[in-house]
Amino acid sequence: MSRSGSSLPPTVWWAQGNDFDASSPGSAVRFFGRCLDVGKAEFVGSDGSVTSLKVTQRDVWSCAAEIPKDVKPGSYAVRLEGRETGLTWCVKVPDNPWGEK
């Protein structure tokens, strides 16, 4: 059972990155919904590779996770693992729009 005490699976209503529906490597992504008091978040690539994300904030209504700086730009599924089930949410990781400056 999670800290929230709920037995319901996580439900994501929307996500927010630093570019609306996308995030840059080294930034974060935040999910809003219910039962999001999860301890594990992951990126899942189209090749099946899994990258762990550091969960930095979590409560019943939201969950935030840091994206590693070495994640390659592309389209990823985000897996939030709750108690007995997981949830997948797609997030695009764009190239750094500011370049090296």
C-alpha positions, 0 to 999 in steps of 0.5 A: 500500500502506498503512503496515500493508503489507496488501493487504486492504480495510478491514473494520469490526467496530463503531463507537463515538461519544460516545453509543454508536452516535451522535456529536455535532457537534464530537466524534469517531467511532472504528472498530474492525476490521482494515486500518483504517490509512486516511488519508481518512474522509468523511460522505456525506449522503442528498443525496449531499453529502460532508463530510471528517472529520479522521483523528486516529488510525489503525492496523491495528485502529482509526481515529478521526476528528473530526466538524466542529462545523457538521455538521447532525444527521441520519443519515450514511454514513461512508466510509473509503477504503482503498487500492483500495476504500472501506467505508461505515458508518452513523452518526447525528449527534444534536442536542446533548443539553445545549443551550447549557449 
